């Protein structure tokens, strides 16, 4: 990837090519060198407990993975495969849009490390995590 920054609009197009990403209602809010901010539009289908109405942890884990992975897009120009990931849950995510903020910790030729946090509609931290990603150039 060149030193030229990829725009939020370009990342939006790449990111929402996948049906799962479309279903999550992802909107790229900001792209910076080694960082990204993504909003996920809340869906009723995310509720795991109809009485308590909190969001399933798998949705939060997916958002951590997405933001950490796509923080690498400014370097790679593409999403990259996840090798390993750790998630910490901090509080229940109640109904409302979520914002995931990802940043690169270490960029390497073969492997890179990124981390991300997910915030609820009130700005409270609901989940965080770190992932290792395979960033070697694809074979032709």
C-alpha positions in Angstrom: 0.0 0.0 0.0 1.3 3.5 -0.8 1.5 6.4 1.6 -1.7 7.7 0.1 -4.6 7.6 2.6 -7.7 5.6 1.8 -10.9 7.6 2.3 -13.8 6.7 4.6 -16.0 6.4 1.5 -13.5 3.8 0.0 -13.4 1.9 3.2 -17.2 2.0 3.4 -17.5 0.4 0.0 -14.9 -2.3 0.8 -16.4 -3.1 4.2 -20.0 -3.3 3.1 -19.3 -5.7 0.3 -20.0 -8.5 2.8 -23.6 -9.4 3.6 -22.9 -9.8 7.3 -21.4 -6.4 7.4 -24.4 -5.0 5.6 -26.7 -6.8 8.1 -24.8 -5.1 11.0 -25.6 -1.8 9.4 -22.0 -0.6 9.5 -21.2 3.1 8.8 -17.6 4.2 8.6 -17.4 7.4 10.6 -13.7 8.1 10.4 -10.5 6.7 8.9 -7.1 7.9 10.0 -3.6 6.4 9.6 -3.7 3.2 11.7 -7.2 3.9 13.1 -10.9 3.6 12.3 -14.2 4.5 13.8 -17.3 2.5 12.8 -21.0 2.8 13.9 -23.3 -0.3 13.9 -27.0 0.5 13.7 -28.8 -1.4 16.4 -31.2 -4.2 15.5 -33.8 -6.0 17.5 -32.2 -9.3 16.4 -29.2 -8.6 18.5 -31.2 -9.1 21.8 -30.1 -12.3 23.5 -32.5 -12.0 26.5 -36.0 -10.6 25.7 -36.6 -9.8 29.4 -33.3 -7.9 30.0 -32.9 -6.7 26.3 -29.1 -6.7 26.2 -27.1 -7.3 23.1 -25.5 -10.7 22.4 -21.8 -10.9 23.2 -21.1 -12.3 19.7 -22.2 -9.0 18.2 -19.8 -7.1 20.5 -17.0 -9.6 19.6 -17.7 -9.1 15.9 -17.5 -5.3 16.3 -14.2 -5.5 18.2 -12.8 -7.8 15.5 -14.0 -5.6 12.7 -12.7 -2.4 14.1 -9.3 -3.9 15.0 -9.0 -5.6 11.6 -10.1 -2.6 9.6 -7.8 -0.2 11.5 -5.1 -1.9 9.4 -6.9 -0.8 6.1 -4.9 2.4 6.0 -1.7 0.3 5.7 -3.1 -2.7 3.8 -5.9 -1.3 1.6 -7.9 -4.4 2.4 -9.3 -6.4 5.3 -7.1 -9.1 6.6 -7.6 -12.6 8.2 -7.9 -12.8 12.0 -5.4 -15.3 13.5 -6.2 -14.8 17.2 -8.5 -12.5 19.2 -9.3 -11.8 22.8 -12.5 -10.0 24.0 -13.3 -8.5 27.4 -16.9 -7.6 28.2 -17.3 -4.6 30.6 -21.0 -4.1 30.8 -24.3 -5.1 29.1 -24.9 -3.3 25.8 -28.5 -2.2 26.0 -30.6 -1.3 22.8 -29.0 1.5 20.8 -26.4 2.0 18.1 -22.8 1.0 19.0 -19.5 2.7 18.0 -16.3 0.6 17.6 -12.9 2.4 17.6 -9.9 0.4 16.3 -6.2 1.2 16.2 -3.1 -0.5 15.1 -0.7 -1.5 17.9 2.1 -3.1 15.8 2.2 -3.4 12.0 4.4 -6.2 10.7 5.2 -7.8 7.4 3.5 -11.1 8.2 1.5 -10.4 11.4 0.0 -7.3 12.9 -1.7 -6.5 16.2 -4.7 -4.2 16.6 -7.1 -3.4 19.4 -10.6 -2.0 19.6 -13.2 -0.7 22.0 -17.0 -0.8 21.6 -19.1 2.0 23.1 -22.9 2.2 23.7 -25.2 5.0 22.7 -24.3 6.8 25.9 -20.5 6.5 25.3 -19.9 3.9 27.9 -17.4 1.2 27.2 -19.1 -2.2 26.7 -16.4 -4.4 25.2 -12.7 -4.2 24.2 -10.2 -6.6 22.7 -7.1 -7.2 20.8 -6.4 -9.3 17.7 -3.5 -10.7 15.7 -4.0 -10.5 11.9 -2.2 -12.1 8.9 -0.9 -9.1 6.9 1.5 -10.8 4.5 0.8 -9.8 0.9 -1.4 -12.3 -0.9 0.3 -14.6 -3.4 -0.4 -13.7 -7.0 
